[in-house]
Amino acid sequence: MRLFLLLVALPCLALWGAPLPGGYQTSIATAKAKLAAGDIGKASEAGLEALSYSPYSAEAYTVLFDIASADGNKESMLRWGKWLYWAHRYSGHNKDADAIATRINPIWADWNADETVISDWRAEVDKAVKSAAGGDKQYRVAGHLMGKLMDLDPGDEKLQKSYDKLSEKAGEMLSGGAFLAEKVRRKSTKWIAQMDEKHGDLMENPWNKKTKNYEIVTNLGYEFVETVAIVMEDIHKFYRNIYGYKKRAPRLKLVVGAPRSSFDRFCIDVLGSGLPGGVLGWFYDKKMTVAAYQDDTPRFQVTMEELYSTLFHEASHQFMYLLCEKPTKQDPPTWLNEGTASYFEGCELKADGSIVKNKPALLRVREWAQIESGGGHSLEEVISYPGPGSYPGSMYSYGWALVYFLNNYEDQEGRLIYRQPYLDYLKAYTKKNKHNAFELAKEIFVREVEDPEIPNWDAFENRWRIWTQGIVRESKSGAEFASVLQDRTRTYLERGDFERALIAAEQADDKRPEDRETYRLLAHAYLGNGHSGEAAFWMLRHWEKAWAAEAEEEANTAEHWLTENGAKDLVASYIKPTRRALARIERLMDDAQSDNFPVAAMLFASHANQAFGISHNRLEETIADIARVSGQDLRLWIKAYANDATANKQYSDGTDKI
């Protein structure tokens, strides 16, 4: 039903004074000229054309309101006057808002009745934020609710400062960058541009930021330095988990440049020479430094996604060095070193700054499948590779596949039967030794596991190969595979394996975002892991989705769960007031239609959806019904700043009728 939304966002979200496309200037000038000439029809066409370029232009609303006034069309006056009022009010231009209100009042006294409802609702949400951020320590809930208020009133500087304080207070208590995307999004584009220019040289004056475990040096910009600082702290915990590392690690320096020439300059400065073009990054133990670069030009084609993959790989070498190389002065087997580092390439950065962990590294999956189809390598060949450091490129995916198998294969009872053997194999190289890498693998992965189904190495390798082929098939699956991952999550929850449940639920969310059942499972997984604040956030997200879809049984169950699991204040100060606000808005919509102002009913619904940050089914269905009956369809400029005005005027259903 999203097809029928009136607004992607309220008019206030347009930046006052932001540059507009050239087509807008031509169209708005034409609209003004035609209005002055008394050609109402042509003026209206040109005004709508202007909005197709700039959907939230207060200037365009003013012209269209003046056109409606000249035509004596009260319904259109209310329509454009209401939007103009919003544009002024939510951008802090209160005198202009009051002036337009004076002109609308004679049309219909209740034209702005929704503002009282939303104002009352906002006051309740303020209470919910204070409760969540205070004693309840539900920081992510507080950030989520505060985000709604800032979207509704982006000009509120006091609210912005409160959000920044909340972000700092939450710190690393949240998973990944729960506040990160909002923090970056709400920074002034002008400030970001100025600071990025100031810190644009990697060697002279780069961005520099220290966290608990990392020092970041980069010229990639404000958004990157803030993101990577949060992301690397998150993945640092995952490194420790996989390597089984318990000691304190020295702070690792991450130097990230753009373009490739910046990386080359740094390599020459630190290593004494440049590196071949195929090198994406490196870890240097003596300097405790990782270096990488981003350059998406045709010559290098290193995207931001590939950069993060490289960082995750290279930074993990720190732990293999601390565990094995530093104490023994010997290199561990290459498959163990590079295979484990490649394992982390599968970690994927989400839009909110958090990390999907334990995901198959898709590049390695594709490589493995391609090489395997041509004969490939045996595990003996890979494990026995003699040289220290890197091995041939064709072996990287095999090292990854073996490490991923050892850390994720489950027997019929759901036990990770090779996880501890992997750690035992790793431990064998934390002391000086003369192990034969392959013979040790047979001893630990076959004889010590004592699986009756795997009597010898050939059987082990066959199991590994069949299982990895299944990973290849899974990687090719679409959103429907999220249902399989949800089933896995439920199984883990039933077993009480909350860590694996969380990983599976995160992968389901990655496969099919915005799925309310996944949100519910995430809540249970987080609660089982002892993170009640995170659990409340995900159950709230589940409630919002269920409530919006009118799945009342699910919504009521979620409310009960929240009440029973430390979030009763959230139910009282946010969920119930939101329900009451919807009921009041729907009554106002009925009144508007009774008074023969259907467009007002549509605008009331749009305002509520924007405030709630939720597109409620009943509101959208009512909007669609009114649009069909009244002929007032306001969808034409939904695609803001697309290719051109014609593209912007296409409906979401593919038609181009205005």
N, C-alpha and C positions, 0 to 999 in steps of 0.2 A: 504493500500500500504506500510505500515511500514515494511512488509516482505522483501522488497528489499533494505533497507538501507545498505549502504556500511559500515558505522561506527556508533556505538552507540555514540562514542565521538572520537575526534581526538587523535592520539597517545600521544600527550602531557599530557593527563590526567593521564597516568600511573606515579606513584611515582618512581622517580629514586632511586634505591637501595632498593625498597620494597621487602619483602620476597616472593619468588616464590614457587609454588608447586614442590614437588620432581619429578613429571613426566616431568616437563619442563626441568630440568637439564639433565635428561637422553636423552630427545629428541634433545635438542640443541647440546649436545655432539655428538650424532649420526650423526646429520646433518653436523657438521664440519668434522667429520671423513670421511663420505662418499664423501663429497666435495673434501677433500684432496686426496682421492683414485680415484677420477674421476668418481664416480657413481652419475651422476647428478639426475637421477630419484629418487633413494633412498634418496639422500640428500634433494631433494625438499619435499618428503613425510615427512621426519623427521622434516624439518623446519616448515611445516604447522602443524604438530603434536605439536610442541613447542608452536605455536601461539594459538592452541586450549586451552592450559593451561594459557598462558599469552598473551592476544590479542594485547597489546600495547607495546611489548618488543622491544626496539631499537636494542638490540643484535640480536633478531630473524630477524628483518628487514635487518640488516647488512648481516647476513648469507644468507638470501634469495636473496638479491641484488647481493652478490658475486656469488651465484649459477646461477642467470640469466646472469650475466656478463660472467661466464665461458661457458655458453651455447650459448652466442651470441644472446639471445632473447631480442631485444630492447623493445618490449612491456612490458615484465616482468621487465626489468631493470627500465623502467619508473615507473611502478606500485610500486615496492618496494623502489625505490629511492625516489619517492615522499613521501611515508609514512615515510621513514627514515628522510628525510628533515624536515617534520612536527615535528617528534619526537624531533629532535635537536632544531629547531627554537623555538618552543613553550615551550621548557623546558629551554631556555636561553643558550643553547650550540651553540652560533652563529658561532664560528670557525668551528665546526664539520658540521654545516648546510652548510656553504659556501664551505667546502671541497666536500661534496656530490653533491652540485649544480654544481661544476666544472666538475664532472664526468657525470652528466645528460645532461648538455648543448649540447654536440655534438649529442645527440640522437634526440632532437627536441627543437628548440630555444624557443618555446612558452610554454614549459612544466609548467612554473610557472606564467603564465599570470594572473591567478586567484588571486595571492597574491596582485597585484596592486589594483584590484577591492575591495578586502576585506579590504585592508589598507585604501582606500578612504572612504569606508563605515564606518569603525571604527572611522575615524576622524569626520564624521558627527554625529555619535552616541555620541561621546565625547561632542559635542556641545549640543545635546539633553539632556544629563545628567545634564550639568551645568545649562541649562535653567529650567529643571524640579525641580532640587534641590535648585535653587535660588529663584527668584521672584515668580515663579509659585507655589512653595511649594507643588509640586506633588512628595512627597518623595517616595511613593511606585512605581511610574513610574520610578523615578531615580534609585531606587534599582533594579528594574526589568531589566532595560537597562544595568546597571553596571554589573549585574550578567552575562549577555551575554558576555561582554568584559572579565570578569574574567574567564569564561568557555573557552573562546578562548585563553587566555593568562594567565594561572594560576600562572606563575612565576613572574608576575608583582607585586612587593611588594608595589610600589607607589599606584597602583590601589587598592590593598588590604587595605592600610591605608585610602585611600579616602572613601572606602566603610564603614569602621569602623566609620569614622567621620560622614558619612551620617546616619548611624544607630543611633548614639548618638543624632544627631541633630533631627531626626524624633521622638525619644523618644516614649512617649505614645500617640502621635498624630495619630498613625496608629492603625487600628483594630488588636487586638491580636499581634502575633509575626511576623509581615510581613517580618522583616529582620532576624528573629531568626534562621530559618533553615539554611539560607546561612551563617550566622555568625558562627554557630557551625560547619557546614560542612567544612568550610575553615580553621578551627583551626588545627594546627599540631597535628597529632595523638600522637606523642611522648610527646608533651607538655601536652596534655589532660591526658595521662596515668600517667605522673609524678605528676601532680596536684591532680588527683583522688587518687593516692596512698598516697599523703601527707595528704589529707583530708578524709581518709577512715574510721576514728573512730568517731562515732557520739558523744561520750561523751568527747573525748580528743581534737580533732582538726578538727571539721567538716567544711564544706563549710558554710559560713554565708553571707547573702546578704539582705540588707534592700531596700524596695521600699516605695512608698508613704503610702501604707496601710498595708504592711506586713513585717515581718522579717522571712526570711527562714533560717532554720538550718537543714542541711542534710549531709549525707555521700553517697548519691546516685550518685554523680559525677557532672562534669561541665555541661554537656548537660541538666541534670535534673534541676539544680539550675537556669540556665539561662531560661529554658523553664517555670518552675513553677512561676518564678518572673513575667514574662510577662503575663502568662495565668491567674494568680490570680488577677492581676490588671484589666484584661478584665472582668472577672466574677464578680469582686467587683461591677462594674457598673451595671451588671445585677441583683445582689442581691438588690441593692438600688432601682432599677426599680420595681422589684416584690414586695418587702416589702413596697415600698412607703416611704423609709427612707430618710430624708432630712438633718439631723444633721451630724456633724462630728463624725466619729467613731474612737476609739483608735486603734493604730496599733496592729494587731493580729500576734502572733508568731506561725509559722508553723514548727513543728519539724517532720521530715520524715526520718526514718531509714531503713536500710537493713543490714542483714536479720531480722527476727522476734526477735532474741535475742537482737539486738540493741534497738528495740522498748521496749522490756521488761525491759532492764536496765534503760531506760529513765522513764518508768512508775514507777519503784521502787524508782527512785530518786525524782520524783515529787509527785507521789500519795502515796508513802509509801509501795506499793505492786504491784505485777504483775497482769495481767488480764487474763480471760479465753481465750482459743485459738480462739474462734469464734469472738472475738472483733477485728474489723479492724481499729478502730480509736476512738478518743474522743475529745470533746470540754470541757475545764475547764474554767468557767467564772472568777473565782477568780484570775487565772493566765493569763487570756486572751490568752489562748494557745490551739492550736489544735495539736494532735499527730496522726501519721499514719505510716504505714510501707509497704514495698514491699518485698515479698518473694515467688518466684514461684516454690519452691521445692514441691515435692508431698505432704508433710505434710500440708502445708499452702495454696499453689496454689493461691497466691495473685499476680496477674499480674500488670503491669504498668497501664493498662487501669482501673483495679479495684481500684488501688491506687488513680488515679485522681478522680474517682467517689466518693470514700470515702472523699477525700479532699473537693470536691465541696459540699458534704452533710454536713460535720462537720463544715466547715468554715461558712456556712450560719447560723448556730445556734447563731453566734455572734449577728446577727440583731434581732432575736426573743428575745434574752436576753436583748438587749438594749431597745427594744420597750416595752416589756411586763414584763419580770421577774425582771429586775433591778428596775424600778420605783414602781412596785406593791408588790414585794416580794412574788408573787404568780406565779404558773406555768400556762401557757395557756393550753387549751385542747390538749391532746397528738396528736390527728389527725392533728391539726393545726400546731403544732411544728414539729413533725416528717414527716408529709405529705408534708409540705413546704420544709423541708430539702431534702426529697427524690425527690422532683420536680427538684432540681438542678443536680441530678445524671444523668439526660439525656443530660446535656451539654457534648459535645464531642470534644476532642482535634484533630485538623487537623494537617497535616504534616507541614504546615507553621507556626504553633504555634498559630493560631487563633482558636476561639471556635464556634462550631455550637450550638446556643442557642435554648431553648424552644423545644428541641427534646424530644420525649417520652423516658423515662428511660427503655431501653429494658428489663433489668432484672426484673423490677417491672411489665412491661407489661406481660411477660411470667408467673411471679408468680401469677398475678391477674387472668389470663386466666385459669391457672391450678387449683387454689383454687376455682374459680367461678364454674368450671365444677363439683366440688364435693359438691356443696351447698353454699360455701362461707359465707360471712357475710352480714348483712343488714347495711345500712348506719347509722341507729339509734344505732346499736351495736357498730360501730366504733367511732362515734361521742361521744357517752355517756361513752366511756371507762373511768373509774374513776381515775385510778392511775396517779400520776405525772411521768414525764420522759418517758421512753420507754414503748411500749405496746407489746403484743405477736407478734412474727415474722409474723404470718399469716395476721396481720392487716396492716403491712407496705405498702403493695401494694395497699390496699384500701385507706389509707390516701393519698398516692401519686395520685391515680386515681381521688379522689375528688378534690384535689388541682389543678391538671392538667385540669380537666373539668372546674372548676370555672374560671380559667385564660385563657381558650381557646375556650370555646363553643361560637358559633356565631349563632344569629337568622337568619331568612331569609334575612334580610337587612344587614347582615354582622356586626351587633353590638355585642360587647362582653358584653352581658347583665348580666353576673355574676362577671365580673372583679371588679367593684366598690363594689358590695356586699361582695366580699371576703375581700377587704380592710376595709369595715365597720365592718365586723366580727372581723378582726384582731384588729381594733382600739378599739373595746369594751373591749379588754383585756389589753389595755395600762394603764388602771386605775383600782384601786381596785374594785372588784365587787363580786356578788354572783350569777352570771348567771348560769342557767342550759344550758349546752352546746348544747344539742339537741333542746330545746325549742327556743333558740336564733337562731339556724340554720333555723328552720321552719319560724321564724319571718322574718329573713333577706333574705333568699334564695327563699322563696315562697310568703309570704304575701306582702313584700315590693317591690318585683320585679313586681308583678301584671301582670304576663303573662297569658292571658286568656286560653292558652293551658295547663297551669299547675295550676289547682285549689287547689291541695293539695300535701302533702309530697309524697304520693305514686306515683303521676304523675311525680314529680321531680326526684325521685329515678329511675323510669322507663326511663326517658330521659337520666339520667346520665349513666345508665347501657347500653342502646342501643348505646349511643355515644362512650363509652369506648370500647365496642365490635368492633366498627368501627376502633378505634385506634389499636386494636389487629390485625385486618385484614391489616391495612396499614403497620404495623411494619413487617409483613411477606412478603410484596411486594418487588419486585426487582427493578432494575434500571428504569423500565418502569414507576414507580410511580413518577419519576422526572417530567414527563409531566404534571401530575395532580398538582404537586407543582408549576410548572411554570404557569399553568392556575390560580392558587390561587394568585400568585404574580401579574399577570396582573390585576386581579380583585382588589387587594389592591391598585395597582398603579392608577387605574381608579378612585378609591374612594378618593385618596389622603392620604391613610393610609400607609405612607412610612416606618414606623417602622415595621408594620406587613409584609409589602412587603419584607423588608430586611431579616426578619427571615425566611419567606417562600423560598426566593431565596437561602439563605444559606443552607437550608435543601435540596433543589433541587440539589445544588452543591455536597452535601454530598451523596445523593442517586446515582447521575450519574456525577462523576467528568469530567472535561474537555469538558463540553457541552457549545458550543459558545452562544446558546440562553440564557442559565442561566447567562453567563457573561454579556450579554447585559442587562438583567433584574437587575442584581446586580448594574450595572452602573446607571440605572434610579433610583433604590431604594436609593443608596448612595447620588445621587444628590438631591433627594427629602428630604433627611435627613440633607442636608446642608454640605455634605462632598465631595466637588468638586474634591479634589485630589484623593480620593479613587475611585470616579466615573470615572475619567480619566483612572485610572489603569485598571479597569474592562472593559471599552470600548476599550482600547488598546488590551487587551487580546481577546476580541470579534473580533476586526479587524484582529488580527494575525490568528485566527482560520478561519475566513471567507476568508481571502486572500489566506491562504495556501490551502483551499479547492476550490479555484477559484470561490467562490460565490461573484462575483464582485458587484452585486447590494447591498448586505449586507455590503461589505467592503466600498463601496462608501458612503453609508448611515452613517456608523460609522465615516468615515473621516469628513463628514459634521457635525455630532453631536459633535465631538471633537472640530472642528473649532468654533462652535457656543457656546460651553460651557467651554471656558477658556483654551483650549489646542491646539490652532492653531500653536504654536511653535513646539509642538510634531509632528503635521502633517508635518510641513515644514522641521524639522531637523531629523526626524526619519522615518516616513512612506514613504514620497516621495523618500528619498535616498535609502531606502530598495527596493522600486519598481525599481528604476534605476539600483541598483546593480544586481537584478535578471535578468533584461534585458541584462546587460553586460555579466553576467555569461552564459546565454543561447547562446549569440553570440559566446563566446569562445568555448562552447561545440560543436556548429556547425562547427567551424574552426577545432577543434580537430578531429572530425569525417571525415571532408574533407581531412585532412592530414593523415588519416588512423591511428589515435591514439585514438580509442574509449575508452580505459581505462582512458586516460587523461580526456575525457569528463565526465566519471563517477566520477573521483576524484574531478574535478571542482565542480560538483553538490554536492558531499559530503561535501566539504569545505564550500560551501555556506550555506547548511542546518545547519551545525555545528555553523557557525558564527551567522546566523539569530536566531538560537535556535528554528527554525520552519522547519518542514518537508513539503516543498511545493509540492503539487500534481504533477505539471509538471516535476519538477526535479526528483521525485521518479519514475514517469512513464518512463521518459527518461532513467534513470538508469536501470530499468527493461527491457526495450526494447533493450538497448545495451547489457545487460547481456545475453539475449536470442540469439542475433545475433552473438556476439563475443565469447561466451563461457566463458567470464571472469566474474565469479560470486564470489564475495568476502565476502559472508555471513557466511562462515563456522565457524568463531570463535566469533560470536556475543555474545554467552552466556559465558561471562567471569567468570572464577573461579566457574563453576558449579561443579557437583559431580565428573566428571572425563573427560578425553579427549573425550571419545565416546559421552557423553552427550553434550559436547560443540560443537560437529560437527553436531548436528541435526539442520536441517533448522527449521524456524518458522512454516512451513506448516506440520511438523511432520515427514518428510522424513529424511533419514540419508545419502543420497548420497553426496559425496564430488565433 
